[in-house]
Amino acid sequence: MKAIAYKKHGGREHLKMMDWPEPKIKRGHVKIQVHSIGLNPLDYRMRRGEMGPLTLFGPCMTGSDFSGTIIEVGQGVQNFSVGDEIMGKRMWGTAAERLVVAANKVTRIPSNLDLATAATIPLVALTAYQMVHEQAKVQTGQHVIVNGASGGVGTYAAQLAKHAGATVTAVTSYRNMDWMSELGADHTIDYTKDNCCTGEATYDAFLDCRSNLSLNKVKGVLRPKGVYVTLEPLPSLVKDPFVNLLSSKKSRVVLLQNKQNQLLEIKRLIEAGVLKTFVHAQLPAKEIGQAFEILESKRTRGKLSVKILDELG
Ligand SMILES: NC(=O)c1ccc[n+]([C@@H]2O[C@H](COP(=O)([O-])OP(=O)(O)OC[C@H]3O[C@@H](n4cnc5c(N)ncnc54)[C@H](OP(=O)(O)O)[C@@H]3O)[C@@H](O)[C@H]2O)c1
């Protein structure tokens, strides 16, 4: 079969269509015909070789989100059948014609979305869920600020915080102000004009989806016992244990975990109309370089979807 992969780390020019071994069905797994993949910053950071030991091996298939249709079911799988349309995420490597994936890590796609849109959901929605509910533990009546609210993670973080009963302030540029209000944000800050780390307003949780700040930088706008959550593991993982000992305001980091129960809850919230999915553009596999160019500009509104089905032949 064919896959989109790279043999050398670096720029988008290294992404090539390659022959790839056909994956074999395993117990507890399902085999799918991939329909689409959603692109994430993780994919270009892996390709550039910026993810330390994770990037030592090659050649590497790109992609970490996927949607597709089940074509074979492994022994011991009870809850899925051939023909089911599913979505999920892997550590890396989803841009192939077919994948074999663990049945206990995927869900059916939301009934109100198509496969191309569903492919963009898992990684960012799970990340946002873990920011809001596991790290910040957002409660009704709290005030939450979301930095990078117009990006893949941010759109879900803002909506989930709102759904948890918080007042939400969205930080983005002037390009996305109106859209953020439509998304449900109560207040907006244009980072090109105003500094979200200073000012009168204070917050119970600072969700730094852009992850370009730190507890130290946002301390002045955090309430006593407030929580700062970042998505950038370093230097947070090293510094946080010491920083948190000395401060009533805490710094936390999300290291994404692939939890099926949370993905099921996200699917339920999408079907209930609570969560909306925003796709900036859908492109065919032959334009994956352009898709990454958009993503790497860091100007994406929501997500990018790349169609794999019938595009790799
Ligand atoms: N730790 C983990 O497990 C984990 C999981 C997922 C993601 N991540 C990381 O989280 C980060 C965000 O991911 P993502 O998918 O949300 O990225 P993304 O979709 O590429 O984010 C793009 C958005 O960022 C906004 N933005 C750009 N510069 C900004 C600034 N200075 N201040 C505020 N907003 C700004 C842009 O809005 P404007 O166009 O208005 O500027 C755009 O809408 C990435 O670094 C990713 O690697 C980590």
The ligand as an ORCA input file, in Angstrom:
! r2SCAN-3c Opt
* xyz 0 1
  N       1.230     18.622     25.264
  C       0.375     18.030     24.445
  O      -0.023     16.885     24.698
  C      -0.121     18.786     23.230
  C      -1.278     18.326     22.579
  C      -1.751     19.098     21.487
  C      -1.090     20.254     21.087
  N       0.049     20.635     21.723
  C       0.740     21.882     21.332
  O      -0.178     22.947     21.530
  C       0.108     24.031     20.651
  C      -1.170     24.531     19.983
  O      -1.709     23.527     19.126
  P      -2.916     23.901     18.131
  O      -3.220     22.676     17.336
  O      -4.014     24.570     18.876
  O      -2.169     25.007     17.203
  P      -2.722     25.830     15.958
  O      -4.065     25.312     15.564
  O      -1.668     25.827     14.930
  O      -2.881     27.329     16.520
  C      -3.133     28.335     15.598
  C      -3.827     29.495     16.287
  O      -2.900     30.118     17.192
  C      -3.241     31.500     17.255
  N      -2.048     32.281     17.629
  C      -0.891     32.409     16.930
  N      -0.020     33.212     17.599
  C      -0.645     33.572     18.750
  C      -0.263     34.378     19.870
  N       0.940     34.979     19.937
  N      -1.157     34.518     20.891
  C      -2.370     33.921     20.850
  N      -2.803     33.156     19.810
  C      -1.944     32.975     18.780
  C      -3.669     31.850     15.835
  O      -4.620     32.918     15.903
  P      -4.348     34.285     15.050
  O      -4.337     33.869     13.595
  O      -5.494     35.132     15.441
  O      -2.995     34.776     15.494
  C      -4.295     30.547     15.294
  O      -5.708     30.571     15.262
  C       1.171     23.500     19.677
  O       2.423     23.985     20.097
  C       1.108     21.988     19.869
  O       2.342     21.357     19.586
  C       0.553     19.920     22.786
*
